[in-house]
């Protein structure tokens, strides 16, 4: 019996040791510092951008600030050049990247992503009085896209081919042609398109569904599993209690932060 108790105690101690080794200290370090430093491109409306008065606003800004309150820490924003953002994360210039970063297999090899918190991708926007109800109805019509954007390839995935795809230097120019009746729809990324629709109430509507899907995630260093887990847990709570929906409606006019709707 004594040997059994000794063996049980030894196994218990091994278990505790394993748990201690599993903790990487990344959350403890942030909690001790009292702040979470976040890297972002501060010119990406509506996710994170500066107003004319210099104030940083956006969907990601509101979501992160709420998360900080719940965790009892401050949020410190660190604007950075997007083309080197992962290198900056690895060099510990900030603790994570929270800025509408698309989850891709290539990036997932370099960083640790949360679950998607918003589904981006390509959608179709039409005039509010349009009779188009589905993507198939865009076949044989003239579609507008921004030159060099993901929309250029996305239109090729429509159920029926448009008669013409017009490319524009900027999306606002495409919407001017949509207003004038020269286009049947503008294919645009989800967050930008819905933000544009919400800031022009009554003028446009989104055709239901996605042409392509590109999930956004928050990126951490591969080793910082404790910190990622803490953020993910809090995000899940924010989705469950409707906070993310509230923030989404503020910026997009509807809830696009609920995974059940993707």
C-alpha positions, 0 to 999 in steps of 0.5 A: 500500500505504501508503495502505491501511495509513493507511486501516486505521489510521484505521478502527481508531482510529475503532473505538476512539473509538466504543467509548470513547464507548459506555462510559457509566461507570456500572459504573466509578462503582459499582466505584470507590465499592465499593458498589451502592446498591439501592432497595426497599420493605422490607415485601414478603415474601418478596422483601425485608422486615424481621424482628422484630429489624430484620434485612433478609431475603428472596429479593432480599436474598440474590440481591443480596448474592451478586451483590455478592460476585461483583463485589467490591462491597458492597450498600447497601440504601436503603428508599424509598416505592414510589409514588415509587421511579422518581423516586428512582432518576432523582434518583440516591438509589440505583443501581437498584431490586431489589425484585420490580418488575414489568416493564411497557411503561409502566415500560420507557419510564422505566427500563432493565430486566434480563431477568426474574429471576423470573416472578410472576403469578397462580396457584391454590393448593389444599389438599394433598389436592385432586383439582384438577390443572388450571385447567379443574377450577376451573370451577363452584367457589368461588374466593377472592381478595384484594380489590383485587389482580390476582387479581380480574381473573385469575379472569376468565381461567380456562378455565371460570368459577367459580360464585362469587368471594369477596373477602377483605381479606387472603389469610390470611383466604382460606386459612382458608376454604380450610382449612375447605372453603368454597373450592376454591382461592385465586388469589394472586400467584406469589411470595406464594402459593409463599412461603405454601405453603413456610411451611406444609409439607404443607397446600397445593399449587400448581396447575401453570402460571400464570393470568397472567404478570408478570415481575420485573426489576431497574431501572436509569436509562436511561443506565446501560447498562454497569452493567445489563450487568454485573449481567445478566452476573453474574445469568446466571452465578448462574442457570447455576451453580444459585445462583439455584435454591438461593436460590429453594428457600430462600424458596419451597421450589422453583426458580422462578428458572429461565427454562426453567420459566416 
